[in-house]
Amino acid sequence: MKVAIVGASGAVGQEFLKVLEERNFPLNELVLFGSSRSAGKTYTFRGKELVVKELQHNDDFKDIDIALTSAGGGTSKDYAETITKHGAVMIDNSSAFRMDEDVPLVVPEVNAEDCKNAPRNIIANPNCTTIQLVVALKPIEDISHITQVRVSTYQAASGAGARGMEELELQTRQIANEEQPTVSAFKHQLAANLIPHVDVFTDNDYTKEEMKMFHESQKIMHSDIRVSATCVRVPVLRAHSEAVWVETEHPIMPDQAKKAFAEAQGVVLMDQPAKDEYPMPLFLAGRDEVFVGRVRADLANPNGLSFWCVSDQIKKGAALNAVQIAEYMIKEGLVN
């Protein structure tokens, strides 16, 4: 098994290296690709030094079985044919192909079998906020169909990559030193602030991030579920949080929902309010699972439930989800 990482120097690319090593992924060779700026950098994997090659339109992917790509939508579109033309499966972390009808959009805990129909040899990794949402929604959907969701996200700086995390840390130091904070990665100062603006605004005044949650959830869950989101950037380094309200066709009692969460694949129930126990991003960065707590009946609707969830944005929200897709494809014999 020969695997490539495209965008190896970025935050998600670096997380790919960690996740592949943590999970003892069954590969014989790993090849790293990056931009001309990244070419020549070296990274250690399983005790060996690997040198980043410059991504080019050539035959470098001829012997690659799986390519994990996280280099931006423009690069993914430009290089998709180069990467896949010799049979490599491209698992893409950008938004480039997510809503293409002939490209499966996959969260393994929810719709792994969609990987079996990938005519272009491309599998899309969903948006980070969508991934953790649908992992949490799946056990509820299995009890009673979810008709609508309202969600407010509390998104970490990591959503803007290494640059976003570095700027939050820099601003925090600058404020402590009574200096003027540097503002570059985000529209406004993030430290000591909340920014209700993630991605660009669309014609309906929702942002693209919010609309991704609407469309991607329907595609992944094969459902008419309607998701109304407000996405907020918060001064947290790398784990996203979401406050979720769901309406189901039939009432679900909180204890029933808690049991479903506790038994669900990829979910950890952390819900003991009497002991002040609930998911918090400070303590869950670096973890694989989606953590759910504050499960309760909605006071405004007899068919409503509310809960809170937290998940590491770089890990489950990006790199881990893609690696889980690759693991499923190997297990099912979908990779040459």
RAURFEN-V10690 format. One record per run of one state. SS is the DSSP state (H for helix, E for strand, L for the rest). FROM is the first residue (numbers start at 1). LEN is the number of residues. If there is no record, write none. Layout:
SS,FROM,LEN  SS,FROM,LEN
//
This chain:
L,1,1  E,2,5  L,7,4  H,11,12  L,23,6  E,29,6  L,35,7  E,42,4  L,46,2  E,48,4  L,52,1  E,53,2  L,55,11  E,66,4  L,70,3  H,73,12  L,85,4  E,89,4  L,93,11  E,104,3  L,107,1  H,108,9  L,117,5  E,122,4  L,126,2  H,128,14  L,142,4  E,146,10  L,156,1  H,157,20  L,177,17  E,194,2  L,196,5  E,201,1  L,202,5  E,207,1  H,208,14  L,222,4  E,226,9  L,235,4  E,239,10  L,249,5  H,254,10  L,264,3  E,267,3  L,270,2  E,272,1  H,273,3  L,276,1  E,277,1  L,278,3  H,281,4  L,285,5  E,290,8  L,298,6  E,304,9  L,313,2  H,315,17  L,332,5
//
